Structure formats: C-alpha cells, structure tokens
C-alpha cells in the first residue's frame, strides 16, 4: 500500500482548487531499505540481505508481542480479581462482567504500543 501516497500521506483540503490533495515527502518509515540478515537466518534462507520498509519491521515486532504476550493481560486481570475474591470488575454486561473484563488483554497491548512508539518510532 505504500505505492499510493493516499495511504502514507496526510490528506489536506486545498481551498484554491476546492478539492483534497495528497502530497508530501515520504517519511523514512515508508522508503525501501536494505537490511543484512543475521547469520542464523542467512544460513537458513540463503539470503544475505532483505529489502523491507522500516514500518514492516515495527509491524513484526508489534504483532509478535500481541500474539505471544497479549494473552497474559487476561491472566494478569484474572489473578488480580482472584486476589480480591471477585468474579467480575462490574456487572455492566450481564453474565460477562464489565467493559474491562472484555478488554483486559487490550490494556497490556495499549501500554506496550505506547512505550514502543515513544521509544522506537518517534
């Protein structure tokens, strides 16, 4: 999708032409770069370098954390509730607890994404 500027640039309204325009200089996140592969992957794939967009590397890191560590948010919330001897945080949704009971994994992910963006992307 990086081939279309509509997906990587801000869309702005031009009052002179009375239409939306998509024109910007692409961020480094959306420019192809060559990366050297670690020797373990090099021996496995036979490639010495790989050509990727930097945002793809960030996507791999975020999706790996979400699939491996995300479910532990639910375990943490369950342990927290058991420590206080409660079944649900509230009864907003009958039989299911509260909104927090439905999205307990998302709180861990939101915290990680915030720290990741502040540390590695900005």
PyMOL commands that set and color helices and strands:
alter all, ss='L'
color gray80, all
select helices_A, chain A and resi 5-8+28-30+39-45+54-68+71-83+99-102+104-121
alter helices_A, ss='H'
color red, helices_A
select strands_A, chain A and resi 11-14+19-22+32-36+49-53
alter strands_A, ss='S'
color yellow, strands_A
deselect
rebuild
show_as cartoon
